[in-house]
Amino acid sequence: MHPQDPAPVVARLRAAGCVFAEDEAAALLAAATGPGSLAALVDRRVRGEPLEQVLGWAGFCGLRVVVEPGVFVPRQRSTLLVERAVALLRGSGRTPVVVDLCCGSGAVGLAVADALGPVELHAADVDAVAVRCARRNLARVGGSVHRGDLYAALPAAVRGRVDLLVANAPYVPSAAVALLPPEARDHEPRAALDGGPDGTDLQRRVAAGARSWLAPGGTLLVETSARQAPLTATAVEAGGLRATVVRDDERDATVVVGTSPRTPVSESSRCAVTHAVTIRDGSVT
């Protein structure tokens, strides 16, 4: 295969079931440093490795995000998280504190910081490879990346100061993981996909702990699915936040927005705080 001739590459990719064979061939040709390099890259893709891991980067919100083998590949549906975050924080008049939980490669936090300018950004993940990858990405925006289980990873000084907490916690029901495309099922860590029996195990833990980390009036954004949105919203409400569901059909993207009260609520009364869950198509109230 000559590195300037896309036809053999396209043919191999199409035979392997790659739907966008022409686009993928162009990306692989651009990344290759010679015939041997191209052959190795194509072999990896044909074996089912995600294109982004083969290339070493993913396009996300106009940025190149470093993606190492074994790290969750950022999905385009997650751009809705970024858009909601930027809309909420833009024009705040001060440097906001942003936390990206279950950060994976750090793509969401990176895109938020890139769009807003200076932010105090903290990202956390339990996976060592993801943390290493996120540190590579977030170094360019001065973000701090911590390894640990959800809030246990965060520095205590952040508690009660977070203006925006974004979480793309795994939300695929355990029984559905086997039905995922092989790119995800075989090449991304199961812990980044499996959300427990109904897909909301991690979401419930995120929602339960968010209130004590958010500043008064702060916001929690949780990516979920259209089917699981009512369960996610219920978990957010149970954590003492007002929940709104935002849906974008074009991207098949769903985000639950949880808003913290502007006045502190005592622990004894927190369990009594309830709000009606409202649904908004593409808008935040």
Secondary structure, DSSP 8 states (H G I E B T S, - for coil): --TT-HHHHHHHHHHTT-TTHHHHHHHHHHH-SSHHHHHHHHHHHHTT--HHHHHTEEEETTEEEE--TTS----GGGHHHHHHHHHHHTT-SS--EEEEES-TTSHHHHHHHHHHSS-EEEEEES-HHHHHHHHHHHGGGT-EEEESSGGGGS-GGGTT-EEEEEE----B-GGGGGGS-HHHHHHS-GGGTB--TTS-HHHHHHHHHHHHHEEEEEEEEEEE-TTTHHHHHHHHHHTT-EEEEEEETTTTEEEEEEE--SS---HHHHTT-----EEESS---
